[in-house]
Amino acid sequence: MELLTSVFIAKAIIVGVVFAITLGVAAYSTYFERKIAAFMQDRVGPDRAGPFGILQPLADAVKMFMKEDFIPANSNKWLFIAGPCISMLTALMTSAVVPFGDTVTIDGVSFDLQGIDVNIGILWVFGIVSLGVYGIMIGGWASNNKFALLGAIRAASQNISYELAMGMAIITILMITGSLSTKEIVEVQQNGHWNIFYQPLGFIIFIICAFAECNRTPFDLPECETELIGGYHTEYSSMKLGFYLFAEYINMFISGAVMATLYFGGYDYPGIDFVTQQFGSNVASFVGVGALLGKSLAFVFVFMWVRWTIPRFRYDQLMNLGWTGLIPLAMYNVVITGLGILLGKPFMVSVAGLILLIAALFVYDQLTVKKKIA
Amino acid sequence: MKLSNKTKVLEQGEMTLAERLYLPAIVGGMATTLKHFFSKPVTIRYPEQKRYLGPVYRGQHILKRDEAGAERCTACGLCAVACPAEAISMVAEERKPGEEALYREEKYAKVYEINMLRCIFCGLCEEACPKQAIYLQHDKMVPVFHERDEVIWGKDKLVEKMDQRYLRDGWK
């Protein structure tokens, strides 16, 4: 009984800390998004609220709360309120299965630094991310506004299209690991055997799909200002809009954490044995948490970096890329990975597969494309 | 029509493989943005940092004194005539004996007023002045005012202070 209580308390603390970190990172993502955008455009960015503008998220939050909370007259009131709530809920739920660190032993009791280690871990992530589209869909539908509805439909079709390729990319990870549990996926990758080396193609597919799932540039068609005003959050104001925007940043952070877990060894870092020997396994675990957060934040930076570099896709290009580009590629990747496991040389085969793919594309290109008229 | 022979005819054939893959172009674009990420911002944070606007910038007016400290203005009215916005008005007065240290000429401006709402900072008063009495300072702007009675500037604000004399770049 006592053991149960202590485990319960430990889990409650972990959940609370993960929740706080997620919200904090999401809040400061808005600040760093603006800062990074500014630096990339040779500007300074927000620097008025506090030193270096560090209090800007606070000012933004105050502004959001002060705004009029407007509900359109002919909207479905309850669904209109439910939309941002579902977005926020699904965004926060994903982090439950991300293993933030190795086990920590306090007073002879071991805890995993993870919300919950379920044996369907990665399916959970996948399922919750799919649910996220309901938040957008319901919000867009309840607004009773053509543009909001169009944006929501775009978001739904885009998420569904890219989930297929994403699922295929994950399947190769499952083939290597033989488990759906995120904890086991990370443990297989310990000591530098990161999946990125065995799955470079899978990672490229996964990160492209992650961009689409988070509705980030270059796939932010649901909120394409030139065509759809604000997309699904056209009618939203005040903190409801804030929730939608916040959910996007949380999704970014969590998808960064998931990518680090699946492809970059999770909480693994070089020199983990040395730290364990010198300072004990608990310290090593906490450094591992730092490593995972660092990797996730690096991905958040990549998200922002891409956003301020690449313009938006056209809608047909988006669908074309998803269905005729990424899904066949993901299928090819599954075959190559299977071959690698069969031959017992996953690294060699993955590199060979990549080279073969580029060569095949080049030959196909030479055969089919008409030469430029000189 | 060939007018300048500068026309560039673009051949728009099919895209090459690299172009259709997008990825090389994306990597190139990201390299460009990363380069800018580490380059110095061009921003000048205005109220704290001020850019040098050059020696001929036309800012706040000043009525110069000569080397001995006597006012140069002789109230001839040429500046008022030259002013396209009719912002300048003055009242002339004859110099009394004993005031030679205050006014350089026999006549001086008892009242000299510029309406800062009318002034367009064209600098024609400066060009018209035969006595080099009025200048538009290159390093000082007219501060923002909020009240009606701050609009018309009299001699108290315009005449040069002896402890902070105005010196334009290039003057001795």
Interface residues (C-beta under 8 A of the other chain):
Chain A: I36 A38 F39 M40 Q41 D42 R43 V44 D47 W305 V306 W308 T309 I310 L361 F362 D365 V369 K370 K371 K372 I373 A374
Chain B: E11 G13 E14 M15 T16 L17 R20 L21 I26 G29 M30 T32 T33 L34 H36 F37 F38 S39 K40 P41 V42 T43 R45
